[in-house]
Amino acid sequence: MENPVYDALFAPLSGSDLPFLYLPDGATLSGDAFHRSVARYANALGAAGVDTGARVVVQAAKSPRILALYGAAVMAGAVFLPLNTAYTAQELEYFVTDCGATLLLVDPSRAGALAPLTEKTGVRLETLGEGGSFDAIAAGCSDRFAAVPRSADDLTALLYTSGTTGRSKGAMLTQRNLLSNAQALVELWHFTSRDVLLHALPIFHTHGLFVASNVVLLARASMIFLPIFDPDQIFTFMPQATTMMGVPTFYTRLLDDPRLSRESVGHMRLFVSGSAPLLSETHLAWSARTGHAILERYGMTETNMLTSNPYDGARRAGTVGKPLPGVELRIADPDTGAELPQGETGMIEVRGPNVFKGYWNMPEKTAAEFRADGFFMTGDLGLIDDQGYVNIVGRARDLIISGGYNVYPKEVELVLDDMPDVLESAVIGLPHPDFGEAVVAVLVANGASPDIARIEEALRDRLARYKQPKAYILLRELPRNTMGKVQKAALRQRYEDRFRHTDR
């Protein structure tokens, strides 16, 4: 019996003398050397009591070890659960308890602080890294391991959602989910064994792990594996690369660097952006400066990638392209599920081999997120334009209902971002005694402080009155998570009392 993800992604590395990972210290790891470390870790998982289907949680700094551990979990038939290094011990306790983890792997420096957690939950704690206890176990293990048979429907990974609307949910990703998406992206983005990916993304997230790494593995390509995004390292290693995947802040920071030019990126084949919306201004500025059009795509934890702008063809600023091969996408009425005509705004719903199996130990929540015909309700609002490109308007929970009228924040943000003194904006709804919710614009200045009166005057001709902000808030920067997404929930919480005492 086969193990689809192992067979397609990791098995071909065995015996390969070709470089697989280029490290910032100048070291190179061949495919075969990496595969042997995967096998040692797989044996070490067994020695640590990890059986088929057991959950392995890792919260450690980005390194090739974590990538090898992912391969080992696949090889051993375990379920891999990577976590953000910013999570506190209390947050970590929730994840470990909720998934019923057998093994927890952390940086050696955290072992002491997490001892109470292991006593409370019963999870086995080992350390991963230089001098780590798990590495010591692996050092005594064989570099040969027979992959555990798994089916396409078997659970391979758990990724927890951010939990902005309640406790975090574990999205169950199967062998089919991961492999089908990698296959679609390799073909769509023209990846080959000649590619070298500049990898500066975190690998506790679907973007850095299941998009970037899986695509490289499937294409037999290689990658420059950087611990963090650092412009100096980017410009140092870019001459060796052919492609880069990043979040929008990568591109805005590089645009602020005088080293960015047509010459410095002239050898590059592809720049991809995701995990957060890419401003049209960034897309256009990058094209003007470098001659490259950033390829924006759209995905989420529960579905992997859903859409992509084309490799060959127009990469349209402000859109996320068209559905991937094998992915069905429709725009539906959020309440009834009825498909809406092209050009109308509604819920983005999807169906395909990329869509997750459901939420861990949450059958009711899982059932509530799927239509009877199997379409998953993404929670994102969008439309399909006259050229078939998907445009995301915002999250359903970000929809503002002001005086009984629906206001889509993205529509207002696009107008605000067009103002000369506005670098970027975030539009939120705040409780209001008369309107239910008031439209509020949070602005970041582009140099000089924005002239609010001038903005208000401009909006009168461009937006219906009910869409116009009732208040403006100026911030030095918008709050974002580690993947660059604006945290509107945090903004709403911070300013929720803004109109609480407003006279009627």
One Martini backbone bead per residue (centre of mass of N, CA, C, O) as a GRO file, in nm:
protein
  504
    1MET     BB    1   0.099   0.034   0.018
    2GLU     BB    2   0.067   0.363   0.006
    3ASN     BB    3   0.223   0.709   0.044
    4PRO     BB    4   0.155   0.975  -0.125
    5VAL     BB    5   0.327   1.208  -0.004
    6TYR     BB    6   0.591   1.059   0.023
    7ASP     BB    7   0.621   0.950  -0.268
    8ALA     BB    8   0.617   1.246  -0.404
    9LEU     BB    9   0.813   1.427  -0.205
   10PHE     BB   10   1.048   1.235  -0.052
   11ALA     BB   11   1.154   0.976  -0.197
   12PRO     BB   12   1.320   1.121  -0.440
   13LEU     BB   13   1.568   1.209  -0.249
   14SER     BB   14   1.681   0.944  -0.253
   15GLY     BB   15   2.016   0.955  -0.372
   16SER     BB   16   2.048   1.263  -0.398
   17ASP     BB   17   2.312   1.504  -0.487
   18LEU     BB   18   2.138   1.732  -0.501
   19PRO     BB   19   2.042   2.027  -0.414
   20PHE     BB   20   1.800   2.144  -0.167
   21LEU     BB   21   1.954   2.317   0.058
   22TYR     BB   22   2.014   2.657   0.132
   23LEU     BB   23   2.213   2.821   0.364
   24PRO     BB   24   2.315   3.115   0.523
   25ASP     BB   25   2.613   2.978   0.594
   26GLY     BB   26   2.664   2.804   0.305
   27ALA     BB   27   2.526   2.555   0.328
   28THR     BB   28   2.454   2.221   0.195
   29LEU     BB   29   2.168   2.011   0.117
   30SER     BB   30   2.097   1.721   0.014
   31GLY     BB   31   1.858   1.507  -0.062
   32ASP     BB   32   1.979   1.260   0.087
   33ALA     BB   33   2.047   1.396   0.358
   34PHE     BB   34   1.758   1.474   0.419
   35HIS     BB   35   1.629   1.192   0.406
   36ARG     BB   36   1.794   1.076   0.643
   37SER     BB   37   1.673   1.271   0.854
   38VAL     BB   38   1.384   1.178   0.822
   39ALA     BB   39   1.431   0.882   0.908
   40ARG     BB   40   1.540   0.936   1.188
   41TYR     BB   41   1.287   1.083   1.289
   42ALA     BB   42   1.094   0.848   1.246
   43ASN     BB   43   1.236   0.666   1.452
   44ALA     BB   44   1.212   0.870   1.690
   45LEU     BB   45   0.908   0.869   1.709
   46GLY     BB   46   0.884   0.576   1.795
   47ALA     BB   47   1.066   0.609   2.053
   48ALA     BB   48   0.840   0.837   2.161
   49GLY     BB   49   0.543   0.694   2.102
   50VAL     BB   50   0.466   0.720   1.795
   51ASP     BB   51   0.187   0.653   1.621
   52THR     BB   52  -0.046   0.597   1.417
   53GLY     BB   53  -0.218   0.914   1.425
   54ALA     BB   54  -0.048   1.076   1.591
   55ARG     BB   55   0.026   1.376   1.757
   56VAL     BB   56   0.257   1.634   1.641
   57VAL     BB   57   0.407   1.897   1.816
   58VAL     BB   58   0.544   2.216   1.695
   59GLN     BB   59   0.757   2.476   1.870
   60ALA     BB   60   0.984   2.635   1.655
   61ALA     BB   61   1.233   2.744   1.500
   62LYS     BB   62   1.329   2.791   1.198
   63SER     BB   63   1.424   2.487   1.022
   64PRO     BB   64   1.519   2.194   0.875
   65ARG     BB   65   1.405   2.018   1.105
   66ILE     BB   66   1.102   2.075   1.057
   67LEU     BB   67   1.091   1.966   0.771
   68ALA     BB   68   1.185   1.680   0.855
   69LEU     BB   69   0.952   1.628   1.054
   70TYR     BB   70   0.731   1.635   0.849
   71GLY     BB   71   0.838   1.394   0.686
   72ALA     BB   72   0.833   1.194   0.927
   73ALA     BB   73   0.530   1.201   0.982
   74VAL     BB   74   0.450   1.096   0.707
   75MET     BB   75   0.620   0.832   0.715
   76ALA     BB   76   0.477   0.740   1.008
   77GLY     BB   77   0.163   0.838   1.014
   78ALA     BB   78   0.142   1.107   1.133
   79VAL     BB   79   0.037   1.417   1.288
   80PHE     BB   80   0.093   1.745   1.190
   81LEU     BB   81   0.165   2.034   1.429
   82PRO     BB   82   0.215   2.356   1.372
   83LEU     BB   83   0.341   2.645   1.562
   84ASN     BB   84   0.347   2.943   1.675
   85THR     BB   85   0.606   3.105   1.851
   86ALA     BB   86   0.404   3.323   2.001
   87TYR     BB   87   0.286   3.130   2.178
   88THR     BB   88   0.179   3.057   2.474
   89ALA     BB   89   0.147   2.832   2.723
   90GLN     BB   90  -0.162   2.853   2.733
   91GLU     BB   91  -0.211   2.811   2.430
   92LEU     BB   92  -0.059   2.542   2.407
   93GLU     BB   93  -0.243   2.380   2.594
   94TYR     BB   94  -0.488   2.380   2.412
   95PHE     BB   95  -0.370   2.226   2.170
   96VAL     BB   96  -0.271   1.973   2.314
   97THR     BB   97  -0.548   1.897   2.435
   98ASP     BB   98  -0.735   1.902   2.184
   99CYS     BB   99  -0.549   1.683   2.012
  100GLY     BB  100  -0.394   1.472   2.183
  101ALA     BB  101  -0.095   1.474   2.228
  102THR     BB  102   0.209   1.286   2.235
  103LEU     BB  103   0.406   1.518   2.112
  104LEU     BB  104   0.645   1.778   2.216
  105LEU     BB  105   0.821   2.032   2.030
  106VAL     BB  106   1.100   2.238   2.132
  107ASP     BB  107   1.296   2.460   2.229
  108PRO     BB  108   1.542   2.432   2.462
  109SER     BB  109   1.469   2.712   2.614
  110ARG     BB  110   1.155   2.597   2.694
  111ALA     BB  111   1.145   2.347   2.876
  112GLY     BB  112   1.117   2.459   3.167
  113ALA     BB  113   0.849   2.630   3.123
  114LEU     BB  114   0.685   2.348   3.020
  115ALA     BB  115   0.668   2.138   3.248
  116PRO     BB  116   0.378   2.189   3.363
  117LEU     BB  117   0.230   2.104   3.103
  118THR     BB  118   0.317   1.803   3.101
  119GLU     BB  119   0.193   1.733   3.375
  120LYS     BB  120  -0.105   1.816   3.297
  121THR     BB  121  -0.129   1.650   3.003
  122GLY     BB  122   0.102   1.410   2.934
  123VAL     BB  123   0.297   1.508   2.745
  124ARG     BB  124   0.570   1.468   2.553
  125LEU     BB  125   0.892   1.620   2.602
  126GLU     BB  126   1.094   1.771   2.349
  127THR     BB  127   1.392   1.879   2.185
  128LEU     BB  128   1.467   2.115   1.912
  129GLY     BB  129   1.807   2.122   1.834
  130GLU     BB  130   2.080   2.228   1.959
  131GLY     BB  131   2.106   1.978   2.196
  132GLY     BB  132   1.862   1.811   2.162
  133SER     BB  133   1.680   1.537   2.260
  134PHE     BB  134   1.571   1.445   1.982
  135ASP     BB  135   1.844   1.449   1.836
  136ALA     BB  136   1.969   1.230   2.015
  137ILE     BB  137   1.781   1.008   1.931
  138ALA     BB  138   1.832   1.028   1.619
  139ALA     BB  139   2.143   0.967   1.626
  140GLY     BB  140   2.067   0.651   1.714
  141CYS     BB  141   1.938   0.616   1.438
  142SER     BB  142   1.829   0.515   1.155
  143ASP     BB  143   1.841   0.601   0.787
  144ARG     BB  144   1.602   0.386   0.785
  145PHE     BB  145   1.254   0.370   0.648
  146ALA     BB  146   0.936   0.237   0.638
  147ALA     BB  147   0.670   0.345   0.509
  148VAL     BB  148   0.360   0.411   0.605
  149PRO     BB  149   0.063   0.323   0.521
  150ARG     BB  150  -0.159   0.535   0.320
  151SER     BB  151  -0.434   0.718   0.248
  152ALA     BB  152  -0.590   0.983   0.096
  153ASP     BB  153  -0.789   1.018   0.368
  154ASP     BB  154  -0.569   1.061   0.554
  155LEU     BB  155  -0.436   1.213   0.815
  156THR     BB  156  -0.160   1.468   0.819
  157ALA     BB  157  -0.286   1.750   0.929
  158LEU     BB  158  -0.288   2.027   1.165
  159LEU     BB  159  -0.463   2.345   1.149
  160TYR     BB  160  -0.501   2.637   1.321
  161THR     BB  161  -0.697   2.875   1.370
  162SER     BB  162  -0.714   3.199   1.502
  163GLY     BB  163  -0.989   3.261   1.672
  164THR     BB  164  -1.168   3.540   1.625
  165THR     BB  165  -1.467   3.366   1.674
  166GLY     BB  166  -1.315   3.188   1.883
  167ARG     BB  167  -1.206   2.900   1.918
  168SER     BB  168  -0.982   2.717   1.794
  169LYS     BB  169  -0.953   2.533   1.485
  170GLY     BB  170  -0.896   2.210   1.354
  171ALA     BB  171  -0.768   2.148   1.048
  172MET     BB  172  -0.821   1.871   0.839
  173LEU     BB  173  -0.551   1.722   0.656
  174THR     BB  174  -0.496   1.541   0.379
  175GLN     BB  175  -0.332   1.384   0.143
  176ARG     BB  176  -0.508   1.494  -0.088
  177ASN     BB  177  -0.506   1.793  -0.020
  178LEU     BB  178  -0.194   1.838  -0.051
  179LEU     BB  179  -0.130   1.702  -0.328
  180SER     BB  180  -0.332   1.840  -0.520
  181ASN     BB  181  -0.222   2.128  -0.477
  182ALA     BB  182   0.069   2.088  -0.566
  183GLN     BB  183   0.004   1.992  -0.853
  184ALA     BB  184  -0.142   2.249  -0.948
  185LEU     BB  185   0.094   2.457  -0.892
  186VAL     BB  186   0.321   2.342  -1.061
  187GLU     BB  187   0.168   2.377  -1.327
  188LEU     BB  188   0.073   2.678  -1.309
  189TRP     BB  189   0.387   2.790  -1.223
  190HIS     BB  190   0.620   2.626  -1.370
  191PHE     BB  191   0.766   2.410  -1.210
  192THR     BB  192   1.108   2.297  -1.169
  193SER     BB  193   1.428   2.164  -1.115
  194ARG     BB  194   1.554   2.464  -1.179
  195ASP     BB  195   1.444   2.575  -0.928
  196VAL     BB  196   1.484   2.857  -0.687
  197LEU     BB  197   1.370   2.920  -0.370
  198LEU     BB  198   1.288   3.200  -0.178
  199HIS     BB  199   1.275   3.125   0.176
  200ALA     BB  200   1.099   3.353   0.428
  201LEU     BB  201   0.888   3.188   0.557
  202PRO     BB  202   0.695   3.051   0.761
  203ILE     BB  203   0.624   2.690   0.886
  204PHE     BB  204   0.326   2.720   1.050
  205HIS     BB  205   0.208   2.767   0.762
  206THR     BB  206   0.064   2.706   0.460
  207HIS     BB  207   0.252   2.878   0.285
  208GLY     BB  208   0.543   2.771   0.376
  209LEU     BB  209   0.468   2.459   0.372
  210PHE     BB  210   0.223   2.375   0.153
  211VAL     BB  211   0.333   2.551  -0.076
  212ALA     BB  212   0.637   2.598  -0.098
  213SER     BB  213   0.753   2.315  -0.014
  214ASN     BB  214   0.574   2.123  -0.185
  215VAL     BB  215   0.648   2.238  -0.460
  216VAL     BB  216   0.949   2.182  -0.447
  217LEU     BB  217   0.934   1.879  -0.397
  218LEU     BB  218   0.764   1.798  -0.650
  219ALA     BB  219   0.973   1.948  -0.861
  220ARG     BB  220   1.276   1.905  -0.768
  221ALA     BB  221   1.372   2.139  -0.623
  222SER     BB  222   1.500   2.432  -0.459
  223MET     BB  223   1.615   2.610  -0.148
  224ILE     BB  224   1.635   2.910   0.027
  225PHE     BB  225   1.671   2.889   0.386
  226LEU     BB  226   1.524   3.128   0.576
  227PRO     BB  227   1.440   3.226   0.897
  228ILE     BB  228   1.383   3.520   0.782
  229PHE     BB  229   1.288   3.836   0.697
  230ASP     BB  230   1.569   3.994   0.521
  231PRO     BB  231   1.682   4.218   0.303
  232ASP     BB  232   1.981   4.147   0.303
  233GLN     BB  233   1.939   3.843   0.239
  234ILE     BB  234   1.776   3.874  -0.014
  235PHE     BB  235   2.003   4.025  -0.179
  236THR     BB  236   2.221   3.808  -0.142
  237PHE     BB  237   2.038   3.546  -0.263
  238MET     BB  238   1.885   3.623  -0.529
  239PRO     BB  239   2.098   3.541  -0.755
  240GLN     BB  240   2.020   3.218  -0.693
  241ALA     BB  241   1.732   3.273  -0.782
  242THR     BB  242   1.387   3.238  -0.939
  243THR     BB  243   1.202   3.253  -0.676
  244MET     BB  244   0.917   3.403  -0.483
  245MET     BB  245   0.754   3.397  -0.163
  246GLY     BB  246   0.498   3.621  -0.020
  247VAL     BB  247   0.406   3.888   0.153
  248PRO     BB  248   0.323   4.212   0.119
  249THR     BB  249   0.551   4.321   0.315
  250PHE     BB  250   0.786   4.232   0.146
  251TYR     BB  251   0.730   4.431  -0.095
  252THR     BB  252   0.723   4.701   0.058
  253ARG     BB  253   1.012   4.678   0.176
  254LEU     BB  254   1.160   4.650  -0.099
  255LEU     BB  255   1.056   4.924  -0.215
  256ASP     BB  256   1.226   5.084   0.018
  257ASP     BB  257   1.474   4.972  -0.142
  258PRO     BB  258   1.738   5.077  -0.347
  259ARG     BB  259   1.820   4.779  -0.456
  260LEU     BB  260   1.570   4.785  -0.617
  261SER     BB  261   1.565   4.644  -0.951
  262ARG     BB  262   1.584   4.526  -1.263
  263GLU     BB  263   1.868   4.403  -1.214
  264SER     BB  264   1.820   4.246  -0.934
  265VAL     BB  265   1.555   4.078  -1.092
  266GLY     BB  266   1.612   3.980  -1.393
  267HIS     BB  267   1.642   3.652  -1.326
  268MET     BB  268   1.361   3.627  -1.245
  269ARG     BB  269   1.045   3.448  -1.279
  270LEU     BB  270   0.889   3.469  -0.979
  271PHE     BB  271   0.621   3.640  -0.798
  272VAL     BB  272   0.453   3.571  -0.489
  273SER     BB  273   0.129   3.642  -0.333
  274GLY     BB  274   0.002   3.615   0.016
  275SER     BB  275  -0.227   3.598   0.314
  276ALA     BB  276  -0.282   3.888   0.188
  277PRO     BB  277  -0.367   4.172   0.062
  278LEU     BB  278  -0.280   4.332  -0.237
  279LEU     BB  279  -0.211   4.623  -0.330
  280SER     BB  280  -0.237   4.791  -0.617
  281GLU     BB  281   0.003   4.981  -0.565
  282THR     BB  282   0.212   4.757  -0.527
  283HIS     BB  283   0.181   4.620  -0.796
  284LEU     BB  284   0.251   4.874  -0.971
  285ALA     BB  285   0.523   4.948  -0.839
  286TRP     BB  286   0.667   4.683  -0.903
  287SER     BB  287   0.641   4.691  -1.209
  288ALA     BB  288   0.785   4.966  -1.254
  289ARG     BB  289   1.060   4.883  -1.106
  290THR     BB  290   1.103   4.562  -1.234
  291GLY     BB  291   0.895   4.425  -1.463
  292HIS     BB  292   0.716   4.273  -1.255
  293ALA     BB  293   0.437   4.064  -1.193
  294ILE     BB  294   0.259   3.990  -0.942
  295LEU     BB  295   0.137   3.684  -0.808
  296GLU     BB  296  -0.186   3.644  -0.708
  297ARG     BB  297  -0.339   3.460  -0.440
  298TYR     BB  298  -0.585   3.217  -0.290
  299GLY     BB  299  -0.633   3.119   0.058
  300MET     BB  300  -0.668   2.862   0.322
  301THR     BB  301  -0.653   2.647   0.571
  302GLU     BB  302  -0.907   2.460   0.466
  303THR     BB  303  -0.801   2.474   0.126
  304ASN     BB  304  -0.577   2.607   0.051
  305MET     BB  305  -0.567   2.665  -0.269
  306LEU     BB  306  -0.798   2.833  -0.508
  307THR     BB  307  -0.646   3.075  -0.651
  308SER     BB  308  -0.504   3.234  -0.960
  309ASN     BB  309  -0.309   3.395  -1.128
  310PRO     BB  310  -0.156   3.391  -1.415
  311TYR     BB  311   0.128   3.316  -1.578
  312ASP     BB  312  -0.023   3.337  -1.847
  313GLY     BB  313  -0.118   3.657  -1.839
  314ALA     BB  314  -0.322   3.850  -1.664
  315ARG     BB  315  -0.226   4.034  -1.370
  316ARG     BB  316  -0.464   4.154  -1.165
  317ALA     BB  317  -0.512   4.409  -0.986
  318GLY     BB  318  -0.713   4.319  -0.702
  319THR     BB  319  -0.685   4.016  -0.768
  320VAL     BB  320  -0.701   3.630  -0.750
  321GLY     BB  321  -0.826   3.518  -0.997
  322LYS     BB  322  -0.863   3.180  -1.072
  323PRO     BB  323  -0.948   2.880  -1.049
  324LEU     BB  324  -0.823   2.594  -0.991
  325PRO     BB  325  -0.765   2.302  -1.090
  326GLY     BB  326  -1.047   2.122  -0.953
  327VAL     BB  327  -1.192   2.391  -0.867
  328GLU     BB  328  -1.491   2.491  -0.723
  329LEU     BB  329  -1.654   2.814  -0.782
  330ARG     BB  330  -1.881   3.029  -0.595
  331ILE     BB  331  -2.147   3.270  -0.577
  332ALA     BB  332  -2.343   3.322  -0.279
  333ASP     BB  333  -2.598   3.329  -0.084
  334PRO     BB  334  -2.553   3.330   0.252
  335ASP     BB  335  -2.846   3.215   0.329
  336THR     BB  336  -2.926   3.005   0.074
  337GLY     BB  337  -2.693   2.928  -0.161
  338ALA     BB  338  -2.752   3.078  -0.404
  339GLU     BB  339  -2.653   3.145  -0.706
  340LEU     BB  340  -2.492   3.416  -0.847
  341PRO     BB  341  -2.442   3.647  -1.054
  342GLN     BB  342  -2.232   3.797  -1.234
  343GLY     BB  343  -2.104   4.067  -1.020
  344GLU     BB  344  -2.205   3.963  -0.757
  345THR     BB  345  -2.224   3.974  -0.411
  346GLY     BB  346  -2.082   3.706  -0.204
  347MET     BB  347  -2.021   3.394  -0.118
  348ILE     BB  348  -1.745   3.199  -0.101
  349GLU     BB  349  -1.752   2.879  -0.267
  350VAL     BB  350  -1.619   2.537  -0.227
  351ARG     BB  351  -1.494   2.253  -0.434
  352GLY     BB  352  -1.261   1.980  -0.358
  353PRO     BB  353  -0.954   1.813  -0.295
  354ASN     BB  354  -0.854   2.064  -0.104
  355VAL     BB  355  -1.073   2.019   0.099
  356PHE     BB  356  -1.125   1.965   0.400
  357LYS     BB  357  -1.253   1.730   0.643
  358GLY     BB  358  -1.249   1.914   0.905
  359TYR     BB  359  -1.308   1.959   1.244
  360TRP     BB  360  -1.171   1.890   1.529
  361ASN     BB  361  -1.412   1.774   1.731
  362MET     BB  362  -1.645   1.936   1.519
  363PRO     BB  363  -1.922   1.836   1.374
  364GLU     BB  364  -2.114   2.082   1.388
  365LYS     BB  365  -1.926   2.291   1.262
  366THR     BB  366  -1.878   2.143   1.002
  367ALA     BB  367  -2.175   2.125   0.905
  368ALA     BB  368  -2.216   2.447   0.905
  369GLU     BB  369  -1.984   2.492   0.661
  370PHE     BB  370  -2.172   2.310   0.480
  371ARG     BB  371  -2.330   2.218   0.219
  372ALA     BB  372  -2.524   1.971   0.089
  373ASP     BB  373  -2.325   1.971  -0.187
  374GLY     BB  374  -2.016   2.032  -0.050
  375PHE     BB  375  -1.985   2.325  -0.001
  376PHE     BB  376  -1.763   2.564   0.118
  377MET     BB  377  -1.776   2.824   0.353
  378THR     BB  378  -1.536   3.074   0.378
  379GLY     BB  379  -1.633   3.386   0.470
  380ASP     BB  380  -1.601   3.519   0.196
  381LEU     BB  381  -1.634   3.806   0.003
  382GLY     BB  382  -1.746   3.819  -0.348
  383LEU     BB  383  -1.651   3.832  -0.703
  384ILE     BB  384  -1.714   3.796  -1.055
  385ASP     BB  385  -1.596   3.919  -1.322
  386ASP     BB  386  -1.600   3.978  -1.673
  387GLN     BB  387  -1.312   3.784  -1.671
  388GLY     BB  388  -1.325   3.566  -1.415
  389TYR     BB  389  -1.231   3.719  -1.170
  390VAL     BB  390  -1.150   3.725  -0.837
  391ASN     BB  391  -1.308   3.928  -0.584
  392ILE     BB  392  -1.231   4.055  -0.269
  393VAL     BB  393  -1.418   4.223  -0.018
  394GLY     BB  394  -1.442   4.025   0.243
  395ARG     BB  395  -1.550   3.945   0.540
  396ALA     BB  396  -1.843   3.857   0.671
  397ARG     BB  397  -1.769   3.971   0.962
  398ASP     BB  398  -1.698   4.265   0.821
  399LEU     BB  399  -1.967   4.333   0.768
  400ILE     BB  400  -2.165   4.625   0.731
  401ILE     BB  401  -2.461   4.739   0.914
  402SER     BB  402  -2.605   5.049   0.811
  403GLY     BB  403  -2.922   5.126   0.842
  404GLY     BB  404  -2.972   4.840   0.670
  405TYR     BB  405  -2.701   4.854   0.516
  406ASN     BB  406  -2.461   4.729   0.307
  407VAL     BB  407  -2.102   4.724   0.384
  408TYR     BB  408  -1.807   4.701   0.200
  409PRO     BB  409  -1.495   4.769   0.296
  410LYS     BB  410  -1.333   4.751   0.028
  411GLU     BB  411  -1.476   4.976  -0.126
  412VAL     BB  412  -1.377   5.202   0.067
  413GLU     BB  413  -1.070   5.144   0.067
  414LEU     BB  414  -1.014   5.203  -0.233
  415VAL     BB  415  -1.078   5.504  -0.207
  416LEU     BB  416  -0.885   5.582   0.025
  417ASP     BB  417  -0.616   5.474  -0.113
  418ASP     BB  418  -0.640   5.710  -0.337
  419MET     BB  419  -0.539   5.903  -0.148
  420PRO     BB  420  -0.252   6.089  -0.124
  421ASP     BB  421  -0.227   6.066   0.221
  422VAL     BB  422  -0.280   5.749   0.186
  423LEU     BB  423  -0.148   5.439   0.239
  424GLU     BB  424  -0.374   5.302   0.432
  425SER     BB  425  -0.671   5.097   0.511
  426ALA     BB  426  -0.943   5.043   0.760
  427VAL     BB  427  -1.270   4.913   0.763
  428ILE     BB  428  -1.519   4.954   1.021
  429GLY     BB  429  -1.756   4.841   1.264
  430LEU     BB  430  -1.946   5.031   1.503
  431PRO     BB  431  -2.126   5.089   1.757
  432HIS     BB  432  -2.463   5.241   1.717
  433PRO     BB  433  -2.756   5.391   1.824
  434ASP     BB  434  -2.880   5.438   1.522
  435PHE     BB  435  -2.721   5.230   1.300
  436GLY     BB  436  -2.573   4.999   1.479
  437GLU     BB  437  -2.354   5.078   1.256
  438ALA     BB  438  -2.043   5.235   1.196
  439VAL     BB  439  -1.844   5.386   0.974
  440VAL     BB  440  -1.484   5.329   0.996
  441ALA     BB  441  -1.169   5.494   0.948
  442VAL     BB  442  -0.843   5.360   0.922
  443LEU     BB  443  -0.537   5.545   0.908
  444VAL     BB  444  -0.239   5.574   0.704
  445ALA     BB  445   0.008   5.776   0.643
  446ASN     BB  446   0.166   5.950   0.352
  447GLY     BB  447   0.327   6.135   0.552
  448ALA     BB  448   0.120   6.341   0.556
  449SER     BB  449  -0.151   6.442   0.701
  450PRO     BB  450  -0.461   6.392   0.645
  451ASP     BB  451  -0.732   6.551   0.484
  452ILE     BB  452  -1.041   6.501   0.593
  453ALA     BB  453  -1.213   6.709   0.442
  454ARG     BB  454  -1.114   6.619   0.162
  455ILE     BB  455  -1.209   6.329   0.178
  456GLU     BB  456  -1.508   6.382   0.226
  457GLU     BB  457  -1.551   6.533  -0.039
  458ALA     BB  458  -1.465   6.297  -0.231
  459LEU     BB  459  -1.681   6.082  -0.122
  460ARG     BB  460  -1.951   6.216  -0.214
  461ASP     BB  461  -1.895   6.126  -0.531
  462ARG     BB  462  -1.821   5.794  -0.471
  463LEU     BB  463  -2.031   5.752  -0.228
  464ALA     BB  464  -2.261   5.658  -0.054
  465ARG     BB  465  -2.365   5.781   0.237
  466TYR     BB  466  -2.371   5.501   0.403
  467LYS     BB  467  -2.048   5.453   0.328
  468GLN     BB  468  -1.958   5.683   0.489
  469PRO     BB  469  -1.769   5.786   0.725
  470LYS     BB  470  -1.816   5.885   1.072
  471ALA     BB  471  -1.502   5.821   1.116
  472TYR     BB  472  -1.153   5.900   1.205
  473ILE     BB  473  -0.841   5.712   1.228
  474LEU     BB  474  -0.506   5.757   1.337
  475LEU     BB  475  -0.218   5.562   1.241
  476ARG     BB  476   0.099   5.437   1.204
  477GLU     BB  477  -0.028   5.138   1.216
  478LEU     BB  478  -0.146   4.832   1.142
  479PRO     BB  479  -0.266   4.557   1.270
  480ARG     BB  480  -0.085   4.241   1.262
  481ASN     BB  481  -0.001   3.945   1.173
  482THR     BB  482   0.247   3.725   1.077
  483MET     BB  483   0.105   3.735   0.767
  484GLY     BB  484  -0.019   4.050   0.734
  485LYS     BB  485  -0.292   4.066   0.859
  486VAL     BB  486  -0.547   4.253   0.932
  487GLN     BB  487  -0.681   4.331   1.264
  488LYS     BB  488  -1.006   4.406   1.296
  489ALA     BB  489  -1.085   4.293   1.569
  490ALA     BB  490  -0.889   4.474   1.729
  491LEU     BB  491  -1.012   4.742   1.640
  492ARG     BB  492  -1.297   4.698   1.745
  493GLN     BB  493  -1.215   4.661   2.040
  494ARG     BB  494  -1.063   4.932   2.085
  495TYR     BB  495  -1.335   5.114   1.954
  496GLU     BB  496  -1.628   5.024   2.068
  497ASP     BB  497  -1.683   5.318   2.240
  498ARG     BB  498  -1.701   5.561   2.044
  499PHE     BB  499  -2.054   5.567   2.038
  500ARG     BB  500  -2.179   5.506   2.319
  501HIS     BB  501  -2.227   5.846   2.393
  502THR     BB  502  -2.400   5.929   2.168
  503ASP     BB  503  -2.612   6.146   2.061
  504ARG     BB  504  -2.937   6.140   1.917
   0.00000   0.00000   0.00000
